Amino acid sequence: MSTVLEAKHINKYFRKPTLFHVLKDINFKINRGDFTSIMGKSGCGKSTLLYILSTMDSDYEGQLYLNNELITGNSRQKISYIRNKHIGFVFQFHYLLSEFSVLENVMLPAKKLAEKSYEEIEYDAMQKLTILNIDHLAKKRASRISGGEKQRVAIARALINNPSIIMGDEPTGNLDSYNADNVFNIFKRLSDEEGLSLLIVTHDQDFANQTDRIIQMSDGRIIE
């Protein structure tokens, strides 16, 4: 199995107002196609860990590898490029630009990456919308669609650069059970059929129980 993401001896300290050791010697691997959830009480360090794994936070000790390449210590510019190309994000809030169409929202990360022509990006974006059964919404303004549809658009946007891994922070946290199941099923299909790796922070035990593996955190450590 090829390893997509690896954390080695990750430690994180908050220095204000006093020194606080928030993540303690975190070690784990995610292989291609793994669907992994991270669980733990509020304040245990889940979101802090996700910020480090997603390369948003570079102030930590230890090493982070993506596709067996050391990410830690690279220039901000290089890390930003790697993040945009290899990591897709789905948050609790979809962060769509409401005045843009669904299609335009999905295209944004690919336009930022700027490795394809506008036509190719538009074609790719339509394909992602089709996979998620929302291609009929392509021309609609993002402000005009339902909450469940918005989260599917956010997933399509996360997929646009064909990332190595999708990371989610409570992606079903704002959804009713019907739409939460829908999002889970989409993730499961992407993992099974496309070999996509997923790492999802969640409070939803039902969601986590259906994933391939649960990383349980407590007080800044992985406990199982």
C-alpha positions, 0 to 999 in steps of 0.5 A: 500500500502506498502511504499518502500521509505520515505524521512522525513525532508531531508535538505542538505547543501554545505559548500564550498565555502560558506554555501549553503542550497541546499535541503530544508525540503524534504518529500515524500513517494514512494509506491510499484509499483509507477512510479514517475518522478522528474523534475525541472530546472538544479541546483534545487537539483534533482541530489543531492536529488537522491544521498541522496535517493540512499544512495550514500551521507550520509551527510544530515539532516533528515531521509531516510527509505527503506522498513520502515527501517531507513537507516540514521546513519547506518554503511557504510558497512551496507548501501553499502549492503542495496544499492546493494540489494535493489536499482537498478541504471540506469544512463544517461551513461550506465557504462558498462565494454566494455571488458566484455560480456553483460551477465557478465555485468548484473551478476556483482552486484549479484556477489558483493552481493554474496548471490547466486551461479555463476550458479544461478546468470547466470540463473537470468541474462539470465532471465533479458535479456530475459524480455528485449528481448536482450537475443540474445546479452548475449555473445556479448561484451558490446562494440559491441552493439548499444546505445539503447541496452546498456541502456537495458543491464544497466536496466537488470543489475539494476534488477539482485538483484530483487531490491525494487526500481529502481532509474534513473538519466536521463536514456533517456538523451542520447537516440533518441526518439525511444530508449527513448520510448523503455526505458519508455515502459520497465519501465512501464511494470516493474511497472505494471507487476512486481510491481517494484517502479521507481524513475526517474530524467528526463528533458523529459516532454513527459516521465514525463507526462506518469509516475504515478506522477511528483515531481516538484522541484524548488530551493531545495524544492518540489513545487508539 
